[in-house]
Each structure stands twice: as structure tokens, then as C-alpha cells.
């Protein structure tokens, strides 16, 4: 989903407005830069609409916002502290796309249902999945 305005409660319980930008963060993987220096790469996937807004923003503020947001998400997910200075390479992807590919489910095509399972449901599922033996 693209970024969307949201309302949430702050620490004092006051309603505040903000923007929600879903970002999918991949696992860190080793790589080498153009000089052969060992590096770590983390894939960050955003909605194509958000990406188009970054490209169309002539000030660069939108692109910087998304890059800073991605850095924050990587720091939170992997408990890292990253340098906030960055350079954007001219390439769209670093490394072999098949090796580090991320797949994002298109929720518009399938409705996912989440339901809480009761202990009886778990028991029936295990019983159904147990191998059958003929004696």
C-alpha cells in the first residue's frame, strides 16, 4: 500500500496525524562495492507510487524522507546504528536480484483471514496431519 494519512495517539493520549509508509526490509547480506571493499547491503522495498513521488519531487525532500525512514527501519529491525550520510548509486539493485529477492504479497488479489485458533483446532489439525499407518 502507498503512504496514507493516519491518526494515532501520542504518549499523552492526544490524537495526532501522521503518514504511514509501509517499507519491507530484507535481511543483511555481504557484498563488495566498486572498489572491492566489503560491504553490507539491506534491501528496502516501498510501494511504486511512493517511489514515483520521490522521482517527481524536484526538491529531493521526498526522496530524503524515504531514505531516512528506511535507515530508521533497518536500525530498528537489526539493532544497528547507521551513519545518516548516504549516497544513492545510479543502479536500482545491488548484487544478484535472484539471490536477495524479496516478494511482497499483493493483498488486493487475495483476502487473508486471520483467526485465533483454539486448543481443539490445533489438536484436530495435528491429528489430520499425522501419518496414517496400516496394520
Steps between C-alpha positions, in 0.01 A plus 500: 500500500610854434553753776179610664400751767432340836388611844660357811531580867825645630654414840263740678189356329453792260394426144769590246506470123786344311590307189534124485750374241532122487860390434611140462852446638700201378778315681856643498730335248866534413610682187795693359493859373658611171842525668471145637446611860282264701156646565164401639185551297143508631212512253219745577184467292238776480180536302560609136273802554724621783805445280340700215433787742869500591603516135251780422599714802751749361605618848621154604321533836271202435794279398696604809197430721463146361876433528508621861189292575662189349817561706285527813316177419829314441640634830191389688474157339868405534591703811764703314615859499552620143670810363232741377718617209421298192558493126252356256670294229374522144401134509157379611630184665834394649603141440316206349122567509425128525727457802336764717157523342215615720145419411217717625156342498239692302224521758256643246490162325436283803328572824697356787305385800653485843315314770598396849536126534357319799684204657242269340580640155872434551431143617276428197762646262777285650281190486412564135867554410626192687619218272255211468634149551339186373537196724 
